Amino acid sequence: MSSRPLAIFGGTFDPIHIGHLSVAWEAAELLDAEVRLMPANVPPHRPAPLASAAERVAMLRVALAGQSRLALDARELGREGPSYTIDTLRELRDEQGERPLVLLLGADAFAGLPGWHRWRELFDCAHIGVLSRPGVDAVLPEALAREAASRRVDDVAALRTASCGKLIELAVTPLEVSATRIRELLAEGRDPRYLLPGGLFDDPALLQPYRR
């Protein structure tokens, strides 16, 4: 198996910011993969987004313009109810056949994986790439540590030898950018100019959901 992997990077993207784009881009380079940013409809583990689905898609389209490494996949926005990752991965597996799939997760999100819906089944559909800080090891719950022990690989080439089931840590450059803080700044009438993709400031309507 030598297909180029398809990696999925999910989130509310409320709004999409440079921290999201930076780690997604680095992961795409490290994996030599196509990376799709996938906005969640109703996230099970956090409050509902402030911006509507259509507004978040509009921001993502602007943010991703002018490059071809990162793409938008809005399928979860058309699904009613909570956006369970296992449902999305099963759908992608049916579409992609034996192509390697990689679910990209931040280290904190990965450590909380046992709280996810049918979390063990995620490995039946995809590899997991943990976006980690260089030199920082997360403490994992015992059940997750046991599940992960036999799945760890160090070489990204190993992800091309199977369609799913492996775990790899990807050392990326984390940017301390908070979507919550960005929303606060916008609500105060300020412009977080270098925390958001520049194109979002070209159309005032794009950031209107966060203005008071």
C-alpha positions in Angstrom: 0.0 0.0 0.0 1.5 3.3 -1.0 -1.4 5.7 -1.3 -0.9 9.2 -0.1 -2.7 9.4 3.3 -5.8 11.5 3.9 -5.7 13.3 7.2 -8.6 14.8 9.0 -8.3 17.8 11.3 -11.6 18.6 13.1 -12.8 21.4 15.3 -15.4 24.1 15.6 -13.2 26.7 13.9 -15.1 29.4 15.6 -13.3 31.3 14.2 -10.5 29.6 12.1 -7.2 31.1 13.3 -3.5 30.9 12.5 -2.9 28.3 15.2 -5.3 25.9 13.4 -3.7 26.5 10.1 -0.1 26.3 11.3 -0.4 22.8 12.9 -2.5 21.5 10.0 0.1 22.7 7.5 3.0 21.1 9.5 1.1 17.8 9.8 0.5 17.8 6.0 4.2 18.3 5.4 5.3 15.7 8.0 2.9 13.1 6.7 3.1 14.1 3.0 -0.7 13.9 3.2 -3.8 15.6 2.0 -5.3 17.4 5.0 -9.0 18.2 5.3 -10.2 20.7 7.9 -13.6 19.4 9.0 -15.8 21.8 11.0 -18.1 20.2 13.5 -21.8 20.7 13.5 -22.8 20.0 17.2 -19.6 19.2 19.1 -20.4 16.7 21.9 -17.7 17.9 24.3 -18.0 21.7 24.1 -20.6 24.5 23.8 -22.2 25.2 20.4 -20.2 27.5 18.1 -21.2 31.2 18.1 -21.0 31.5 14.3 -23.4 29.5 12.2 -22.3 26.7 10.0 -22.6 28.8 6.9 -20.5 31.6 8.5 -17.8 29.2 9.6 -17.6 27.7 6.1 -17.3 31.1 4.6 -14.4 31.9 6.9 -12.7 28.6 6.2 -13.0 29.1 2.4 -11.3 32.5 2.7 -8.6 31.1 5.0 -7.8 28.2 2.7 -7.7 30.2 -0.5 -4.5 30.3 -2.6 -3.0 26.9 -1.6 -3.7 23.3 -2.3 -2.3 21.4 0.7 -5.2 22.0 3.0 -8.8 21.6 2.0 -12.3 22.0 3.5 -14.6 19.1 4.1 -18.0 20.3 5.4 -19.8 17.0 5.6 -20.5 17.1 9.3 -22.4 20.3 9.0 -25.0 18.5 6.9 -25.6 15.9 9.6 -28.2 16.4 12.3 -27.3 15.8 15.9 -23.9 15.5 17.5 -20.8 15.3 15.3 -19.4 11.9 16.4 -16.0 11.3 14.9 -16.5 7.6 14.5 -19.5 8.2 12.2 -17.4 10.5 10.0 -14.5 8.1 9.8 -16.7 5.1 8.9 -18.2 7.2 6.1 -14.7 8.2 4.9 -13.6 4.6 5.0 -16.4 3.6 2.8 -15.5 6.3 0.3 -11.7 5.9 0.4 -11.4 2.1 0.4 -8.0 1.0 1.7 -6.4 4.5 1.5 -4.6 5.3 4.8 -6.7 7.7 6.9 -5.1 9.7 9.7 -7.2 11.4 12.5 -5.2 14.4 13.7 -5.7 15.3 17.4 -4.0 17.7 19.8 -2.2 16.1 22.7 -4.9 17.2 25.2 -7.7 15.9 23.0 -6.0 12.6 22.6 -5.5 12.2 26.4 -9.3 12.7 26.7 -10.1 10.1 24.0 -11.7 7.5 26.4 -14.5 10.0 26.9 -15.3 9.9 23.2 -18.2 8.0 21.7 -17.0 4.4 20.7 -13.4 5.6 21.0 -11.7 2.2 20.6 -13.4 1.8 17.2 -11.6 4.9 15.9 -8.5 2.7 15.4 -10.5 0.4 13.2 -11.1 3.2 10.7 -7.9 5.4 10.9 -4.5 5.9 12.2 -4.2 8.6 14.9 -1.6 11.4 14.6 -1.1 13.2 17.9 0.0 16.8 17.4 2.5 17.2 20.3 4.9 19.8 21.6 8.5 18.7 21.1 9.8 17.2 24.3 6.5 17.2 26.1 4.9 13.8 27.0 1.2 13.8 27.9 -0.1 11.6 30.8 -2.6 9.2 29.4 -5.4 7.4 31.2 -4.6 3.7 31.9 -7.1 2.4 29.3 -5.8 4.6 26.6 -2.2 3.9 27.5 -2.9 0.1 27.1 -4.6 0.6 23.8 -1.9 2.8 22.5 1.1 0.7 23.6 1.1 -1.8 20.7 0.0 0.7 18.1 2.9 3.3 18.4 5.2 3.8 15.4 8.0 6.4 15.0 8.3 6.5 11.2 5.5 8.1 9.2 6.2 5.6 6.4 4.6 3.0 8.6 1.3 4.7 8.1 1.3 3.8 4.4 1.7 0.1 5.1 -1.9 -0.2 6.6 -5.1 1.7 6.2 -5.7 2.2 9.9 -4.8 1.1 13.5 -1.4 2.9 14.2 -0.5 5.8 16.4 2.2 8.3 15.8 3.3 11.5 17.5 3.9 14.5 15.3 6.1 17.2 16.8 4.6 20.5 15.6 5.2 24.1 16.5 2.2 25.1 18.7 1.0 28.7 18.6 -0.6 29.9 21.8 -3.7 31.2 20.0 -7.1 31.0 21.7 -10.3 31.2 19.8 -12.0 32.3 23.0 -9.7 35.2 23.3 -10.1 36.1 19.7 -13.9 36.2 20.2 -13.4 38.4 23.2 -11.2 40.9 21.3 -13.7 41.1 18.4 -16.6 41.6 20.8 -14.6 44.5 22.3 -14.4 46.1 18.8 -10.7 45.3 18.4 -9.0 43.6 15.4 -6.8 40.6 16.3 -5.0 41.3 13.0 -2.2 38.7 13.2 -4.1 36.0 15.0 -6.5 35.4 12.1 -5.9 34.8 8.4 -5.5 38.2 6.8 -8.3 37.5 4.3 -10.9 37.5 7.0 -10.4 41.3 7.5 -11.1 42.0 3.8 -14.8 41.4 4.2 -16.3 42.9 7.4 -19.2 40.5 7.2 -17.1 37.5 7.9 -16.3 38.5 11.4 -19.6 40.1 12.2 -20.9 37.1 14.2 -18.4 38.0 16.9 -19.0 41.8 17.0 -21.3 43.3 19.6 
